[in-house]
Amino acid sequence: MIEDNSQRTVLLVDDEENILSALIRLFRRDGYHILKANSGKQGLELLAEHDVGVVISDQRMPHMTGVEFLSTVRALYPDKICMVLSGYTDLESVIDAINRGAVYKFLTKPWDDELLRRNLAEAFEQYELKQENERLNQALRHANEELETLNRDLERRVELKTREIMIHAKMLQVSQDVLEKLPVAVLGMGDDGVIRVANDTAQQWFGGDIDDLVGAFASEVLAVAVDDLCNDAISSPSFRRDVDLGEGDTADLYCSRLEQSSGVQGWALVLTCPARVMG
């Protein structure tokens, strides 16, 4: 069964027409697409017009030797697989071309049909392997370029996120500073009734002998029924509740539920004392 090699194009270059005809008859049975040229100049013209995988050239040709022709081919089309088919024993130039990589193999005339067919098949396998390696290298370069782009985008996102975090941190610090300087007492209380946040004013008004209000129970500090306070806050967004500050001063207390989006379960308590604020 003949293998379908119709997509494999071979260029035969020889100044002897009978040699070209014999090679064409030999290779045609394998289904190759075959081009022929009678000189190196004509061979270069065909290479410029066709997608050739393997080039087989005679060595002794007028105007341009096979090695000269194939060296030019190698320089112009480094992916092509080049072979010399010659009956002459002057091998010095051919061996030099092989050593320089311009020639893949040297085959002699007369040739063994099966050996020549096998060498041509191997040459196309070598060509297709080079093509696949180049395809994989291109894919790798493309993947690396995409990865580099993704890394740059990630770095930009990290930079923006870091800047955003720094801005939020600064805003949080400013908010904390403002909270501490407010002339009203602000307490943050968890659902368990324990104070989690207390500003300076709250500490001054209610601290007394307590070094830090944070961790104390709000009901002990404010001397009010915290459960009743929270229930009232649910039904009314703001209300007045007297809280004894001592020395005859009372404060108006406001209570509101902390937003669920904050991730904190609890209540915000704000107390105002006009006499102390104005005094």
JOSUL-V203832 format. One record per backbone hydrogen bond with DSSP energy under -0.5 kcal/mol. NH is the residue of the N-H (numbers start at 0). CO is the residue of the C=O. E is the energy in kcal/mol with one decimal. If there is no record, write none. Layout:
# JOSUL-V203832
((NH | CO | E) (NH | CO | E))
This chain:
# JOSUL-V203832
((4 | 2 | -1.1) (7 | 4 | -2.2) (8 | 6 | -0.6) (9 | 32 | -2.4) (10 | 53 | -2.5) (11 | 9 | -0.5) (11 | 34 | -2.9) (12 | 55 | -2.8) (13 | 36 | -2.3) (16 | 14 | -0.7) (19 | 15 | -1.8) (20 | 16 | -2.5) (21 | 17 | -2.0) (22 | 18 | -2.4) (23 | 19 | -2.6) (24 | 20 | -2.2) (25 | 21 | -1.9) (26 | 22 | -2.8) (27 | 23 | -2.1) (28 | 24 | -0.7) (29 | 26 | -1.3) (30 | 27 | -1.8) (31 | 26 | -1.1) (32 | 4 | -0.6) (32 | 7 | -2.8) (33 | 31 | -0.7) (34 | 9 | -2.8) (36 | 11 | -2.4) (42 | 38 | -2.1) (43 | 39 | -2.3) (44 | 40 | -1.7) (45 | 41 | -2.0) (46 | 42 | -2.2) (47 | 43 | -1.5) (48 | 44 | -0.6) (48 | 45 | -0.9) (49 | 45 | -1.7) (51 | 49 | -1.2) (52 | 8 | -2.5) (53 | 8 | -1.4) (54 | 80 | -2.9) (55 | 10 | -2.9) (56 | 82 | -2.6) (57 | 12 | -2.3) (60 | 58 | -1.1) (63 | 61 | -1.6) (65 | 58 | -2.5) (68 | 64 | -2.7) (69 | 65 | -3.1) (70 | 66 | -2.4) (71 | 67 | -1.8) (72 | 68 | -2.2) (73 | 69 | -2.6) (74 | 70 | -1.9) (75 | 71 | -2.3) (76 | 72 | -3.6) (79 | 76 | -1.9) (80 | 52 | -2.2) (81 | 79 | -0.6) (82 | 54 | -2.9) (83 | 104 | -2.4) (84 | 56 | -3.0) (85 | 83 | -0.5) (85 | 106 | -2.3) (90 | 88 | -1.8) (94 | 90 | -3.5) (95 | 91 | -2.1) (96 | 92 | -2.0) (97 | 93 | -2.4) (98 | 94 | -2.6) (99 | 95 | -1.7) (100 | 97 | -1.2) (101 | 96 | -2.1) (102 | 96 | -1.1) (103 | 81 | -3.9) (104 | 81 | -0.9) (106 | 83 | -3.7) (108 | 85 | -1.6) (112 | 110 | -0.6) (115 | 111 | -2.9) (116 | 112 | -2.6) (117 | 113 | -2.3) (118 | 114 | -2.4) (119 | 115 | -2.1) (120 | 116 | -2.3) (121 | 117 | -2.4) (122 | 118 | -2.1) (123 | 119 | -2.1) (124 | 120 | -2.0) (125 | 121 | -2.3) (126 | 122 | -2.4) (127 | 123 | -3.0) (128 | 124 | -2.0) (129 | 125 | -2.1) (130 | 126 | -2.3) (131 | 127 | -2.4) (132 | 128 | -2.5) (133 | 129 | -2.3) (134 | 130 | -2.3) (135 | 131 | -2.7) (136 | 132 | -2.5) (137 | 133 | -2.5) (138 | 134 | -2.5) (139 | 135 | -2.5) (140 | 136 | -2.8) (141 | 137 | -2.7) (142 | 138 | -2.6) (143 | 139 | -2.7) (144 | 140 | -2.4) (145 | 141 | -2.5) (146 | 142 | -2.7) (147 | 143 | -2.6) (148 | 144 | -2.3) (149 | 145 | -2.7) (150 | 146 | -2.7) (151 | 147 | -2.4) (152 | 148 | -2.5) (153 | 149 | -2.8) (154 | 150 | -2.9) (155 | 151 | -2.3) (156 | 152 | -2.6) (157 | 153 | -2.9) (158 | 154 | -2.6) (159 | 155 | -2.5) (160 | 156 | -3.0) (161 | 157 | -3.0) (162 | 158 | -2.4) (163 | 159 | -2.6) (164 | 160 | -2.7) (165 | 161 | -2.5) (166 | 162 | -2.4) (167 | 163 | -2.7) (168 | 164 | -2.9) (169 | 165 | -2.5) (170 | 166 | -2.8) (171 | 167 | -2.9) (172 | 168 | -2.4) (173 | 169 | -2.6) (174 | 170 | -3.0) (175 | 171 | -2.5) (176 | 172 | -2.4) (177 | 173 | -2.9) (178 | 174 | -2.8) (179 | 175 | -2.2) (180 | 176 | -1.5) (181 | 177 | -0.9) (181 | 178 | -0.7) (184 | 270 | -2.1) (186 | 268 | -2.9) (187 | 196 | -2.5) (188 | 186 | -0.5) (188 | 266 | -3.1) (189 | 193 | -2.5) (190 | 264 | -1.1) (192 | 189 | -2.2) (194 | 215 | -3.1) (195 | 187 | -4.0) (196 | 187 | -1.6) (198 | 185 | -1.8) (202 | 198 | -2.1) (203 | 199 | -2.3) (204 | 200 | -2.6) (205 | 201 | -2.8) (206 | 202 | -1.8) (209 | 206 | -3.3) (210 | 208 | -0.6) (214 | 194 | -2.6) (215 | 212 | -2.6) (217 | 192 | -2.7) (219 | 216 | -0.7) (220 | 216 | -1.7) (221 | 217 | -3.0) (222 | 218 | -1.1) (225 | 223 | -1.1) (228 | 224 | -2.2) (229 | 225 | -2.5) (230 | 226 | -2.2) (231 | 227 | -2.3) (232 | 228 | -1.9) (233 | 229 | -1.5) (234 | 230 | -1.2) (235 | 231 | -1.8) (240 | 238 | -0.5) (242 | 250 | -1.4) (244 | 248 | -3.0) (245 | 248 | -0.7) (248 | 245 | -2.1) (250 | 242 | -2.1) (251 | 271 | -2.9) (252 | 240 | -1.3) (252 | 250 | -0.5) (253 | 269 | -2.9) (255 | 267 | -1.9) (257 | 265 | -2.2) (261 | 258 | -1.1) (262 | 259 | -1.8) (263 | 258 | -0.6) (265 | 263 | -0.7) (266 | 188 | -3.6) (267 | 255 | -2.9) (268 | 186 | -3.2) (269 | 253 | -2.6) (270 | 184 | -2.5) (271 | 251 | -2.4) (275 | 272 | -0.5) (276 | 272 | -2.7) (277 | 273 | -2.6) (278 | 274 | -1.5))
